[in-house]
Amino acid sequence: MLTQRCLKSIERNTANRYQLIVIDNGSPLRMNWRADIYCRFKENMGVAYAWNTGIIFAKGEYVALVNNDLEVPKDWDKTLIDKDSQGVGVIKSNEGWSCAVVPKRVFENIGLFDERYFAYFEDIDFEDRLKKEGLNLIQTDLKCSHAKHATGSLLPRANQIYNESERKYREKFGYSPLDKAVKVF
């Protein structure tokens, strides 16, 4: 099970003390996760909504957003926290963010994730707002075990949701990140 492997990797590989908040975003499974806070939605409310819920509950100086299809490596948290900058440490995959550690004050400055995006583009939107405020995105070369497309493939209508999110992004910013993408024929 993806979530169980993810949580075990966090427990095994995290150097700093932490508050574990698990947001169950409408999964059909009924699990009793060992967490400081466990919040279960009856249905999938979208990635941004789930992340924002966890951020609101979080009490620490930093908030780690970890997708449940990721196994974090040893000392991942120390690598992603840059106390000398206003930066946000991220582990990226081809699908966007797999994990990010964000100083809580960043959310106070630029706001939470835009919940208009059910899935996809919420991370790119957040990155754009970071850059607009002069904040850095610190991408690491950490090697993580990532079950690619594992959770996204569970979304019914994934392609339709992706296209809707891309349209919403274009309406908000006047362009799409896909405009810069290289088309392969």
N, C-alpha and C positions, 0 to 999 in steps of 0.2 A: 504494500500500500504506500502510495506516494507521500501522503501527509505524515505517516508514522516514520518513514525514513528521513524526511526533512526534519521533523522535531528531534529525532535521535541525533542527527548530525549537529543541530544547534546545541543540544545538551552536551555532546561530546567535544565540540570544537570551539566553543565560545570562551574567550579569555576573560571578558568583563562580566560583572554581575549584571543581571538583566531581569526584566519583568516579561514573562511570556504571555502574550495575548493571542489567542487563536480565534479567528473569525471563520466560522463555518458558513460559507456563502451558498446555502441551499443544497448541500450535498445530500444524496439519498441515504447515506450511511449514518447510523447513530453510534457515535463513538464517545467514549469518556476520555478526553485528552487531559493529561496532566498540565494544567495551565493556571497561571495566576488569575486570568480572566478568560472565560470562554463565552463567546457570543454566537448563537446559532440563528440564522435567518431561515424561515420556512421555504423561501425560494431564492434563487440567485438574484441578488440586487445589483450586480455589476461590480467590476474591479474597483473603480474609484470610490464607490459607496462603501465597500468593505474596508478598503485601506483607510478611508477617512474615519470610519468607526473605530478602528484600532488606534489611529493617531489621537483621537479625542480621549480614549481611555488611557493612553500612555502617560506615565508620570516622569519618565527619565529625561535627561538632557538630550539624548539622541533617540531617534525612532528607526528601527530596522524593519524594512518591508521585504519579506522573503516569500517568494512564490512557493507553493507547496510541492512543486515538481523539481525543486533544487535541493541538493545536499551540499551544505557549506563545508569548506575545507578548514583545517586547523588555523586558529587565530584570524579568521576572516574579518571579525569585528575590529580588531586592532588595525588591520590593513585599511579598512574602509573609513575609519575615523581619522580625520585630519584636524587636530585641535588648533593648528596654526592658521587655518583659513576658514572662510565662510563656505567651504565647498561641501558638496554632496558626493559621497563615494558610491559608485555603482559597479555592479557586475552586469554586463550586457550580453545578450545573446542575439541571434538573428531576429528574434521575435520581440525585442525590446528589453526592458529591465527584467532581470531575474531576481535581483536583490539590490537594495539601496539602503544606505545609512544616512539619515537626514537629521541635522541638528534641529531640535524642536523649534528653535527661534526662527528657522527658515519658514515654517508654516505660518508663524505669527506675522512674518513680513510679506509673504506672497500669497498666502491662502492655502487651502487644501486642494486636493485633486478635483478637477472639474467633473462633476457627476453627470454631465450630459453625455459623456462617453461611457457606454455600458461596458465595453471592453475595447482594447486597442486605442492607441493615440493618447491615452491619458498621461502616459509617461513622457511622450514627446511634447505635449502641451505644457507639462510641468517644467521640462527642460527649457523650453522657450521663455517661460516666465522667469526661471532662474537667471538665464543669460540677460534678459531685459533689466534685471536688478543688479547686474554686475557680479553675480555669484558664479562660482565654478562648478563644473561637473567633472569629478575626478574619476576617470575610468581606470580600473585596475586590470591587471592581466592574471588575476586569480583563476585557477583552474578548478571548476566545480563540476560535479556530476549533475547534469541537467537532462531530464526526460523531455526532449523537445516536442512541442505541440501536445504534450500529454494532457494538460488541462484545457487548452484552447480547443482541442479536438472534441471535447465533451460538450461544448456549447452547440445546441441545435442552431442552425442557421448561422454558423460562424462566418461564412463569406458575406452574408447580408449584413451582419453586425459590423464587420470590418469596413465594408463600403459605406455604411451609415456614419461610422465614426470618422472616416476620412472626409466625408461630405461636411460634417459638423466642424471639423478642424479647418477645412477650407473656408467655410462661412465665417468662422471666428477670426482667422488670421489673414485671409485673402489669398492664400496659396496652400499648397499641400506639400509635405515632405516628399511625396511620391513624384512631384514635378522634377526633382533633382535625381531621381533614380535612373539607373541605366537600364534601358529596355534591351532584352536579349531576344532575338528572333531565331 
